[in-house]
Amino acid sequence: MNNTATTNQYKSGSNSNWKLPNIAIMVAGFVIFPPVGFAVLAWLVFGKNVDIANKISNKFNGMSTGRKCCKSSKKRHYGNTGNMAFDSYKADSIAKLEEEMQRRKVQLKEEEVQFSEFVTNLQQAKDQAEFNQFMKAQESAENAVKSNEEVKQD
């Protein structure tokens, strides 16, 4: 190792993976769920320049910088190929597809309303049939009671 490499190694701290945050994460992994602890241990032993705390910090910083997924934003940005004719064709095609998608959403919403009305009417018809059956049963029970009373009076 030359003198510059040694100086850089001391400036950056240590090339060792056995730094306090790495060890703390490994111990926490063993306490919480042992396979995680073993995975971190293997990463520390076999990995090059592992700095888990820095990697986690970078992940969270990347998430908080305002990067948004295409699905969460209303306006989607499609890549520009540099060919104006193709880009125009692509934009027109995408516009047509989005128009078709909106039309189908409206159609599905109408079908959903129709189905809901159908189910409501079906439930009302079922309720009416059950009520009619109940009334017939009541009527036949009353007729049976009346005929029993007439037989007893005779």
Buried (B, 14 or more C-beta within 10 A) or exposed (E): EEEEEEEEEEEEEEEEBEBEEBBEBBEEBBEEEEEBBEEBBEBBEEEEEBBBBEEEEEEEEEEEEEEEEEEEEEEEEEEEEEEEEEBEEBEEEEEEEEEEEEEEEEEEEEEEEEEEEEEEEEEEEEEEEEEEEEEEEEEEEEEEEEEEEEEEEE
